[in-house]
Amino acid sequence: MIIRYERNGKVKHGWMVEAENKVRVIEGDIYKVKAAKPIMTGLELPLDEIVLKSPCTPSKVVGIGLNYRDRAEEMGIQPPAEPAIAVKPSAAPAGPGEPIVFPGRPHSLHFEGGLAVVIKKEARHITAEEADEYILGFTCAVEVAGGERQHDGQQTESGEADSFCALGPAIAAKLDYEDLRIVTRVNGEVRQDSSTRQMIFPIPRLLEAVSSVMTLLPGDVILTGTPAGAGELHPGDEISVTVEGIGTLTTRVTAGKA
């Protein structure tokens, strides 16, 4: 699986061989699929000598609204007819072990665990049938949104703060994504336990919908929605998301400035 790591102040990509507790160093651009392909250098490093970072540095993170049938049932609403699309900024991603920083505003936080798609090459107006050609791989995601009560009593939602989208620990380059188990734990307690087969709009349909309204660039991320059980987070909470075939992303909520 593809990772992005820091060692001696330098950030590089590598191929993680978790069973052997090591990473194989990659040189070159992992998104260059036709020319200047990345190469395996032959250099191997122990995993305990590196620090995992967010596996990609997207120009934007695209969030999909209600996209799980069990979530719709939990909320007591009808599944949508079309995907709902929202965009998070490039500073939103945090890597494995990097905190989700709660700045005090908004006044509350809510988590959504799920599967994220990492884009391989520029995509605009692609069809669902073409979608797999544009996918580099998949990673785990913890999306955070916040609620804030205004002076007029209305509640607003915001998911645009720095660190409000944790990604990692790695990108699974090849994965059968149609029926993957997703488990989210908060402080060790299972809060979400579902499968991607619950998706209302399958991943190829999401790429088609998003690319119809914006250009996706290499490294961009699409958050594919969250299953039933999403809920509130507080400073000090530890949250982890395990996606079958990828691994476990673990992070913690801290209070302060991102």
ROKEKOL-460631 format. One line per 8 residues: number of its first residue (from 1); their letters; for each residue x, y negated, z of N, C-alpha, C, CB. Coordinates in steps of 0.2 Angstrom, whole numbers, plus 2048, in hexadecimal, padded with zeros to 3 digits. Each point is the difference from the previous one (the first is absolute). Glycine has a CB too. Example, Ala and Ser with C-alpha at 12.3 -4.5 7.8 and 13.67 -1.06 7.14 Angstrom:
2
1> as> 842,81C,827,7FC,7FA,800,804,7FA,800,7F7,806,806 ~ 807,7F5,7F6,804,7FA,801,7FC,7FB,803,806,803,7F6
END
This chain:
258
1> miiryern> 804,806,800,7FC,7FA,800,804,7FA,800,7F7,806,806 ~ 807,7F4,7F7,804,7FA,7FF,7FF,7FC,807,7FE,800,7F3 ~ 807,7FE,80F,800,7FB,806,804,7FA,7FE,7FF,80A,808 ~ 800,7F1,7FD,804,7FA,7FF,803,7FF,807,7F9,7FA,7F7 ~ 80D,805,80A,804,800,806,805,7FA,801,7FE,80D,801 ~ 804,7F2,805,805,7FB,801,806,804,804,7F7,7F6,801 ~ 80F,808,7FD,806,803,803,805,7FB,7FF,7FD,80C,7FE ~ 807,7F2,807,805,7FB,800,7FE,7F9,7FD,808,80A,800
9> gkvkhgwm> 7F2,7F4,801,7FD,7FA,7FE,7FE,800,7F8,808,7FB,808 ~ 7F9,80B,7F5,7FE,800,7F9,7F9,805,800,80C,7FE,7FC ~ 7F0,800,7FF,7FA,804,7FF,800,803,7F9,7F9,7F8,807 ~ 806,80F,7F9,800,804,7FA,7FA,805,800,80D,7FE,7FF ~ 7F2,805,7FB,7FB,805,800,804,807,800,7F9,7F9,7F9 ~ 804,80C,80A,803,806,800,7FA,806,7FF,809,7FB,808 ~ 7FA,80B,7F8,7FB,806,800,801,804,806,801,800,7F3 ~ 7F9,800,811,801,803,807,7FF,807,7FF,7FB,7F6,805
17> veaenkvr> 809,80E,7FE,800,807,801,7FF,802,807,807,802,7F6 ~ 7F3,7FD,80C,7FE,800,808,802,807,803,7F7,7F8,7FE ~ 808,80D,7FE,802,807,803,807,801,801,7F7,804,7FA ~ 80E,7F8,803,807,800,801,802,7FA,804,801,806,7F5 ~ 7FA,7F6,80D,802,7FA,804,805,7FB,7FD,7FE,807,80A ~ 801,7F8,7EF,805,7FC,7FD,7FC,7FC,7FA,809,808,803 ~ 7FA,7F3,7FA,7FE,7FC,7FB,805,800,7FA,7F9,7F9,808 ~ 805,808,7F2,805,7FF,7FB,7FF,7F9,7FD,7FF,80D,7FD
25> viegdiyk> 807,7F0,802,800,7F9,7FE,7FE,7FF,7F9,809,7FE,809 ~ 7F3,7FD,7F5,7FE,7FF,7F9,803,7F9,7FE,7F5,807,801 ~ 80E,7F8,7FA,802,7FA,7FD,7FB,7FE,7FA,80C,802,804 ~ 7F3,7F8,7FB,7FC,7FE,7FA,7F9,7FE,802,807,807,7F9 ~ 7F5,7F7,803,7F9,7FE,801,7FB,806,7FF,803,7F5,7FC ~ 7FA,80D,809,7FC,806,800,7FA,7FF,7FB,803,803,80C ~ 7FB,7F7,7F2,7FB,7FE,7FC,801,800,7F9,7FB,7FA,809 ~ 80C,807,7F5,802,800,7F9,800,807,7FE,807,7F6,801
33> vkaakpim> 7F3,80C,7FB,7FF,806,7FE,803,802,7F9,7F6,800,807 ~ 80B,7FB,7F5,802,801,7F9,808,7FE,7FF,7F4,7FE,7FC ~ 80E,7FD,808,807,7FE,7FF,803,7FF,807,7FE,7FB,7F4 ~ 809,805,80C,803,7FF,807,7FD,804,805,803,7F4,7FC ~ 7FC,812,803,7FD,805,805,804,800,806,7FB,807,7F7 ~ 801,7F9,80F,804,801,806,804,807,800,7F7,7F9,806 ~ 80E,807,7FE,804,806,800,802,802,807,805,7FD,7F5 ~ 7FB,80A,80C,802,803,806,808,7FF,800,7F6,808,801
41> tglelpld> 80C,7F5,804,808,7FE,801,804,806,802,7FD,7F5,802 ~ 7FF,810,801,804,806,803,801,7FF,807,805,802,7F5 ~ 7FB,7F7,80E,801,7FF,807,7FA,801,804,808,7F7,7FC ~ 7F9,80D,809,7FB,802,805,801,7FD,807,7FE,80A,7F9 ~ 7FD,7F3,80A,800,7FD,807,7FC,804,805,803,7F5,7FA ~ 7FF,80C,80C,7FB,802,805,7FB,7FB,801,809,807,806 ~ 7F1,7FC,7FB,7FA,7FC,801,801,7FB,807,7F9,809,7FA ~ 80B,7F9,80B,801,7FC,806,804,7FB,7FF,7FE,80A,806
49> eivlkspc> 805,7F5,7F4,805,7FA,7FE,7FC,7FB,7FC,80A,808,800 ~ 7F0,7F9,7FF,7FC,7FB,7FC,7FA,7FD,804,804,806,7F5 ~ 7FA,7F5,808,7F9,7FD,803,7FB,800,7FA,806,7F9,809 ~ 7F5,80A,7F8,7FB,800,7FB,7FC,7F9,7FF,7FF,80D,802 ~ 800,7F1,7F8,7FD,7FA,7FF,7F9,801,7FC,80B,7FA,800 ~ 7F1,801,7FF,7FA,801,7FC,803,803,7F9,7FA,7F7,805 ~ 803,80F,7F9,803,803,7FA,800,7FC,7F9,7FC,80B,806 ~ 800,7F0,7FA,800,7FB,7FA,7FF,7F9,802,7FB,80A,7F9
57> tpskvvgi> 806,7F2,803,800,7F8,801,7FB,7FD,7FB,80C,800,805 ~ 7ED,801,7FC,7FC,7FE,7FB,7FF,7F9,7FF,7FA,80A,803 ~ 804,7F3,7F7,7FF,7F9,7FF,7F9,7FF,803,807,800,7F6 ~ 7F5,805,80B,7F9,7FF,803,7FE,807,803,7FD,7F6,7F9 ~ 7FE,80A,80C,7FD,806,802,7F9,800,7FE,809,802,809 ~ 7F4,802,7F4,7F9,800,7FE,7FC,805,804,803,7FD,7F4 ~ 7F8,800,810,7FC,804,804,7F9,801,7FD,806,7FB,80A ~ 7F8,80B,7F7,7F9,802,7FE,7FC,801,806,805,806,7F6
65> glnyrdra> 7F5,7F7,809,7FB,800,805,7FD,807,801,7FD,7F4,7FE ~ 7FD,80C,804,7FD,807,802,801,805,7FA,7F7,7FA,807 ~ 80C,80B,7FB,802,805,7FA,800,807,803,807,7F8,7FA ~ 7F6,809,80C,7FF,807,802,7F9,801,802,80C,800,805 ~ 7F1,806,7F9,7F9,801,801,7FF,801,808,7FF,806,7F5 ~ 805,7FD,80F,7FF,801,807,800,7F9,803,805,80C,800 ~ 7FF,7EF,7FE,800,7FA,803,7FA,7FC,7FE,80C,800,7FF ~ 7F1,801,7FB,7FA,7FD,7FE,7FA,803,805,804,7FE,7F4
73> eemgiqpp> 7FC,808,80D,7FB,803,804,801,7FE,807,800,80A,7F9 ~ 806,7F5,80A,801,7FE,806,7FE,7F9,801,80A,807,801 ~ 7F6,7F5,7FA,7FE,7F9,800,7F9,7FF,7FF,80B,7FC,7FD ~ 7F2,809,800,7F8,800,7FF,7FF,7FC,7FA,7FE,801,80C ~ 806,7FF,7EF,7FF,7FC,7FA,801,804,7FA,804,7F6,805 ~ 7F9,808,7F5,801,804,7FA,807,7FF,7FD,7F3,7FE,7FE ~ 810,807,7FF,806,7FF,7FC,7FF,7FB,7FB,803,80C,802 ~ 803,7F0,7FD,7FF,7FB,7FB,800,802,7F9,806,7F9,807
81> aepaiavk> 7F8,803,7F4,800,802,7F9,806,7FF,7FC,7F4,7FD,800 ~ 810,7FE,803,807,7FF,7FD,805,7FF,806,7FB,7FB,7F6 ~ 80B,806,808,805,7FF,806,801,7F9,802,806,809,7FB ~ 7FA,7F5,80B,801,7F9,803,808,7FF,801,7F5,800,805 ~ 80E,7FB,7F8,807,7FF,7FF,802,7FA,804,800,805,7F5 ~ 805,7FB,80F,803,7FB,804,807,800,800,7F6,7FF,808 ~ 80E,7FB,7F8,807,800,7FF,803,7FE,807,7FF,7FE,7F3 ~ 807,805,80F,804,7FE,805,806,7FE,7FD,7FB,808,808
89> psaapagp> 809,7F3,7FC,806,7FD,7FD,806,805,801,7FC,7F5,803 ~ 809,809,7F9,806,804,800,804,801,807,801,7FC,7F4 ~ 7FD,7FF,811,803,801,806,7FC,805,805,805,7F4,7FE ~ 7F6,80E,800,7FC,805,804,803,806,802,7F6,7FB,7FA ~ 80E,809,802,802,806,802,805,800,805,7FF,803,7F5 ~ 801,802,810,805,802,805,802,807,7FF,7FB,7F7,808 ~ 80B,80B,7FA,802,806,7FF,7FF,805,806,808,7FB,7F8 ~ 7FA,80B,807,800,805,806,803,7FD,806,7FF,809,7F8
97> gepivfpg> 7FE,7F7,80E,803,7FE,806,800,7F8,801,807,80A,7FF ~ 7F8,7F2,7FB,7FF,7F9,801,7F9,7FE,803,809,7FF,7F6 ~ 7F7,7FC,80E,7F9,7FF,803,7FB,7FD,7FC,807,7FF,80B ~ 7F3,802,7F6,7FB,7FC,7FE,7FF,7FA,805,7FA,809,7FA ~ 807,7F1,804,801,7FA,805,7F9,7FD,800,80D,7FE,7FE ~ 7F0,802,808,7FA,7FC,802,802,7F9,802,7FA,80B,803 ~ 804,7F0,7F9,802,7F9,802,7FB,7FD,804,806,7FF,7F5 ~ 7F5,804,80E,7FB,7FD,804,7FA,7FD,7FC,809,7FE,808
105> rphslhfe> 7F8,801,7F2,7FA,7FE,7FC,801,804,7F9,7FF,7F4,805 ~ 7FC,810,7F9,7F9,800,803,800,803,807,7FC,801,7F4 ~ 7FE,7FF,80F,7FF,802,807,800,807,801,7FA,7F6,802 ~ 805,80E,7F8,800,807,801,803,804,7FA,7F5,7FF,807 ~ 80D,807,7FA,803,804,7FA,7FC,806,7FF,80B,7FB,803 ~ 7F5,807,7F7,7FD,807,7FE,804,803,7FB,7F4,7FC,802 ~ 80D,80B,7FF,804,804,7FC,7FC,804,7FB,808,801,809 ~ 7FC,801,7F1,7FD,804,7FB,806,804,7FE,7F7,7F8,7FC
113> gglavvik> 809,80F,805,805,804,7FE,7FE,803,7F9,803,803,80B ~ 802,7FE,7F1,7FE,802,7F9,806,802,7FC,7F6,7F9,801 ~ 809,809,7F9,805,801,7FA,801,7FA,7FC,7FC,80C,800 ~ 80A,7F3,7FE,802,7FA,7FC,803,803,7FA,802,7F9,80A ~ 7FD,804,7F0,803,801,7FA,805,7FB,7FE,7F5,805,7FC ~ 811,7FD,802,805,7FC,7FE,801,800,7F8,806,802,80B ~ 7FA,7F8,7F2,800,7FF,7F9,807,801,7FD,7F6,7F9,801 ~ 80A,80A,7FA,807,802,7FC,802,7FA,7FB,7FE,80C,802
121> kearhita> 7FD,7F2,7FA,801,7FC,7FB,7FA,7FB,7FF,808,808,7FA ~ 7FA,7F2,802,7FB,7FB,7FF,7F9,803,7FD,809,7F8,7FF ~ 7F2,807,804,7F9,802,7FE,7FB,7FB,800,803,80B,805 ~ 7FA,7F5,7F5,7FB,7FB,7FF,7FB,803,7FB,808,7F6,802 ~ 7F1,80A,800,7FB,803,7FC,802,807,7FE,7FD,7F4,7FB ~ 804,810,80A,801,807,7FE,7FA,804,802,80C,7FF,802 ~ 7F3,807,7FB,7FA,804,801,802,805,805,7FC,7FF,7F4 ~ 7FF,804,80F,800,805,805,805,806,7FE,7F5,7FC,805
129> eeadeyil> 80A,805,7F4,803,806,7FD,808,7FF,800,7F6,802,7F9 ~ 80C,7F7,807,807,7FF,7FF,803,7FF,807,7FE,7FA,7F5 ~ 7FE,806,810,802,7FD,807,807,804,802,7F4,7FD,803 ~ 80C,809,7FD,805,804,803,807,7FE,7FD,7F9,809,801 ~ 807,7F4,7F9,806,7FE,7FD,803,7FA,803,7FC,804,7F5 ~ 800,7F8,80F,802,7FA,803,802,801,808,7F9,7FA,7F7 ~ 806,80C,80B,801,801,807,807,803,802,7F4,802,801 ~ 810,7FA,803,806,803,802,7FF,805,805,806,7F5,7FE
137> gftcavev> 7F6,80A,807,7FE,805,805,7FC,7FE,805,80B,804,7FF ~ 7F5,7FF,807,7FB,7FE,805,803,800,807,7F7,806,7FA ~ 806,7F6,80B,803,7FF,806,7FA,7FF,805,80B,7FB,7FC ~ 7F7,805,80B,7FB,7FF,805,7FF,7F9,801,803,80B,805 ~ 7F7,7F3,7FD,7FF,7F8,802,7FC,800,806,801,7FD,7F4 ~ 801,7FD,810,7FC,7FE,805,7FE,7F9,7FE,805,807,809 ~ 7F5,7F7,7F5,7FE,7FA,7FF,7FC,7FD,806,7FF,803,7F4 ~ 803,7F7,80D,7FD,7FC,806,7FC,7FA,7FE,80A,804,807
145> aggerqhd> 7F0,7FB,7FC,7FC,7FA,7FE,7FE,7FD,807,7FC,805,7F5 ~ 803,7F5,80B,7FF,7FC,806,7F9,7FC,800,80C,800,802 ~ 7F1,800,803,7FA,7FC,801,800,7FA,804,7FA,80A,7FE ~ 804,7F0,800,800,7FA,804,7F9,7FD,800,80D,7FF,7FD ~ 7F1,7FF,809,7FA,7FC,801,801,7F9,7FF,7FB,809,807 ~ 801,7F4,7F4,801,7F9,7FF,7FB,7FC,805,803,802,7F4 ~ 7FE,7F7,80B,7FC,7FC,805,7F9,800,7FF,809,7F9,800 ~ 7F5,809,7FA,7F9,801,7FE,7FD,807,802,801,7F7,7F7
153> gqqtesge> 803,80D,80C,7FE,806,802,801,806,7FB,7F8,7FA,807 ~ 80A,804,7F3,801,805,7FB,806,804,801,7FA,7F9,7F8 ~ 806,80D,805,806,804,801,803,801,7F9,7FB,806,809 ~ 80C,7F8,7F7,804,801,7F9,805,806,801,7FE,7F3,7FD ~ 803,810,7FD,805,805,800,806,7FE,7FC,7F7,809,801 ~ 80F,7F9,802,806,7FE,7FC,805,806,801,7FF,7F4,802 ~ 804,80E,7F8,805,805,800,806,7FE,7FD,7F8,808,800 ~ 80A,7F1,800,805,7FD,7FC,806,7FF,803,7F7,7FB,7F9
161> adsfcalg> 80A,806,80E,806,7FE,804,806,805,7FE,7F8,7FC,809 ~ 80E,801,7F8,806,804,800,7FF,806,804,807,7F6,7FD ~ 7FC,810,801,800,806,803,7F9,804,801,80A,7FB,806 ~ 7F1,802,7F7,7F9,803,800,7FF,806,7FC,7FC,7F5,803 ~ 80A,80D,7FA,7FF,806,7FC,806,805,800,7F9,7FA,7F8 ~ 807,80A,80D,806,805,801,800,805,7FA,800,7FE,80D ~ 806,804,7F0,800,805,7FB,806,804,802,7FB,7F8,7F7 ~ 805,80F,807,805,804,801,7FE,807,801,807,7F7,804
169> paiaakld> 7FD,80E,7FF,807,7FF,800,804,800,7F9,7FF,804,80C ~ 7FE,7FF,7EF,803,802,7FA,7FA,800,7FB,809,807,805 ~ 7FA,7F9,7F4,7FB,800,7FB,801,808,7FD,801,7F3,7FD ~ 7F9,810,803,800,807,7FD,7FF,7FF,7F8,7FB,805,80B ~ 80A,7FC,7F2,800,7FF,7F8,7FB,804,7FD,80C,7FD,800 ~ 7F3,809,802,7FB,805,7FD,7FB,803,805,809,803,7F7 ~ 7F1,7FB,808,7FB,802,805,7F9,801,7FD,807,7FA,809 ~ 7F6,80C,7F9,7F9,801,7FE,7FC,7FC,805,802,80C,7FA
177> yedlrivt> 7FB,7EF,804,7FD,7FB,804,7F9,801,801,808,7F8,7FD ~ 7F5,80D,800,7F8,801,800,7FE,802,807,800,802,7F4 ~ 803,802,810,7FE,803,806,806,800,805,7F7,807,7FA ~ 80A,7F3,809,806,7FF,805,7FD,7FF,806,808,7FC,7F8 ~ 7FA,807,80E,7FD,7FF,806,804,7F9,803,7FE,80C,802 ~ 7FE,7F0,801,802,7FA,803,7FE,7FF,807,7FF,7FA,7F5 ~ 806,806,810,7FF,7FF,807,803,7FA,803,7FF,80D,800 ~ 7FD,7EF,803,802,7FA,803,800,801,808,7FD,7F9,7F6
185> rvngevrq> 808,806,80E,800,800,807,802,7F9,803,803,80D,7FF ~ 7F9,7F2,806,802,7FA,804,802,802,807,7F8,7F8,7F9 ~ 80E,806,809,802,803,807,800,807,801,7FD,7F5,804 ~ 804,80F,7F6,7FF,807,800,7F9,803,7FF,80A,800,807 ~ 7F1,7FC,7F9,7F9,802,800,7FE,800,7F8,7FD,7FC,80C ~ 800,809,7F2,7FE,801,7F9,7FA,7FB,7FF,804,80C,7FF ~ 7FD,7EF,7FD,7FA,7FC,7FE,7FD,801,7F9,806,7F8,808 ~ 7FE,80A,7F4,7FE,801,7F9,802,807,7FE,800,7F4,7FD
193> dsstrqmi> 7FC,810,800,802,807,7FD,7FC,801,7FB,804,804,80B ~ 7FE,7FB,7EF,7FC,801,7FA,804,802,7FA,7F9,7F7,804 ~ 805,809,7F6,803,802,7FA,7FF,7FB,7FA,7FF,80C,804 ~ 806,7F4,7F8,7FF,7FB,7FA,7FA,803,7FB,80C,7FD,801 ~ 7F2,809,800,7FA,802,7FC,7FA,7FC,802,805,80C,7FF ~ 7FB,7F0,807,7FA,7FC,802,800,7F9,7FC,801,806,80B ~ 804,7F9,7F1,801,7FA,7FC,7F9,7FF,7FB,80D,800,801 ~ 7F1,7FA,7FF,7FA,7FE,7FC,803,7FF,7F9,7F9,7FB,80A
201> fpiprlle> 80C,801,7F5,803,7FF,7FA,807,804,800,7FA,7F4,7FF ~ 807,810,7FD,807,804,800,805,7FB,7FE,7FB,80B,7FD ~ 80B,7F7,804,806,7FC,7FF,801,7FD,7F9,806,806,809 ~ 7F9,7FE,7F2,800,7FE,7F9,7FB,7FA,7FE,804,80B,7FD ~ 7F6,7F6,806,7FB,7FB,7FF,802,7F9,804,7F7,809,7FF ~ 80D,7F8,807,802,7FA,803,805,7FC,7FC,7FE,806,80B ~ 807,7FE,7F2,805,7FC,7FC,7FD,7FD,7FA,808,809,803 ~ 7F3,7FA,7FA,7FC,7FD,7FA,7FD,7FA,802,7FE,80B,7FB
209> avssvmtl> 7FF,7F5,80B,7FC,7FA,803,805,7FA,801,7F7,808,805 ~ 80E,7FA,7FF,805,7FB,802,803,7FD,7FA,802,805,80B ~ 801,7FF,7F1,803,7FD,7FA,7FC,7FC,7FB,808,80A,801 ~ 7F1,7F7,800,7FC,7FC,7FB,7FF,7F9,802,7FA,80A,7FE ~ 808,7F4,809,800,7F9,802,807,7FD,802,7F5,803,804 ~ 810,801,7FC,807,7FE,802,805,804,7FD,7FB,7FB,80A ~ 80B,802,7F5,806,804,7FE,803,803,806,802,7F9,7F6 ~ 7FF,80E,80A,804,804,805,807,800,7FE,7F6,807,803
217> lpgdvilt> 80E,7F8,801,808,800,7FF,803,806,803,800,7F3,7FF ~ 806,80F,7FF,803,805,803,801,7FF,808,806,802,7F5 ~ 7F9,803,80F,800,7FF,807,7FA,7FD,803,80C,7FE,7FF ~ 7EF,800,7FE,7FA,7FE,803,7FC,806,803,7FF,7F6,7F7 ~ 7FD,808,80E,7FD,806,803,7F8,7FF,800,80A,800,808 ~ 7F3,805,7F7,7F8,800,801,7FE,804,806,7FF,7FF,7F3 ~ 7FE,7FE,812,7FD,804,805,7F9,803,7FE,807,7F8,809 ~ 7F9,80E,7F8,7FA,804,7FD,7FA,800,804,808,806,7FA
225> gtpagage> 7F8,7F7,80C,7FA,800,804,801,804,807,7F9,7FF,7F6 ~ 803,801,80E,800,804,806,7FA,804,802,808,7F7,804 ~ 7F9,80F,7FF,7FB,804,802,7FC,7FE,806,806,809,7FB ~ 7F5,7FA,808,7FD,7FF,806,805,800,806,7F5,805,7FB ~ 809,7F7,80A,804,800,806,804,7F9,801,800,80C,7FF ~ 801,7F0,7FC,804,7FA,801,7FD,7FC,806,802,800,7F3 ~ 803,7FD,810,7FD,7FC,806,805,7FB,803,7FA,80A,803 ~ 806,7F4,803,804,7FA,803,807,802,802,7F5,7FB,803
233> lhpgdeis> 80F,801,7FC,807,800,803,801,7FB,805,804,805,7F5 ~ 801,7FC,80F,802,7FB,805,808,800,801,7F5,801,806 ~ 80E,7F9,7FC,807,800,801,802,806,805,800,7F4,7FE ~ 805,80F,800,803,806,804,7FE,807,7FD,800,7F9,80A ~ 7FB,807,7F2,7FD,806,7FD,805,803,7FB,7F4,7FC,801 ~ 80D,80A,7FF,804,804,7FB,7FB,803,7FB,80A,802,808 ~ 7F7,7FD,7F1,7FB,803,7FB,805,804,7FB,7F7,7F7,802 ~ 806,80F,7FD,803,804,7FB,7FB,803,7FB,809,803,808
241> vtvegigt> 7FA,7FD,7F1,7FC,803,7FB,804,806,7FD,7FA,7F5,7FE ~ 802,810,801,804,806,7FD,7FC,802,7FA,804,804,80B ~ 7FF,7FC,7EF,7FD,802,7FA,803,806,7FE,7FD,7F4,7FD ~ 7FF,811,801,803,807,7FE,804,7FF,7FA,7F6,806,805 ~ 810,7FD,7FB,804,800,7FB,805,7FA,800,7F8,806,7F9 ~ 807,7F5,80B,805,7FA,801,803,800,807,7F9,7FA,7F8 ~ 804,807,80D,803,7FF,807,7FC,7FC,804,80B,802,7FB ~ 7F8,7FB,80A,7FD,7FC,805,803,7F9,801,7FD,80A,806
249> lttrvtag> 7FF,7F1,7F9,802,7F9,801,7FE,7FE,807,7FF,7FD,7F4 ~ 806,800,810,7FE,7FE,807,802,7F9,801,802,80C,804 ~ 7FA,7F0,7FF,802,7F9,802,7FC,7FE,806,802,7FD,7F4 ~ 800,7FD,80F,7FD,7FE,806,7FE,7F9,7FF,807,808,807 ~ 7F4,7F6,7FD,7FD,7F9,800,804,7FC,805,7F5,804,7FC ~ 80E,7F6,802,803,7FC,805,7FD,7F9,800,80B,807,7FF ~ 7F6,7F5,806,7FD,7FA,800,806,7FB,7FF,7F7,803,808 ~ 808,7F8,7F4,805,7FB,7FF,800,7FD,7F9,807,807,807
257> ka> 7FF,7F7,7F6,800,7FD,7FA,803,805,7FB,801,7F4,805 ~ 7FC,80D,7F5,802,804,7FB,806,7FD,7FD,7F5,805,7FD
END
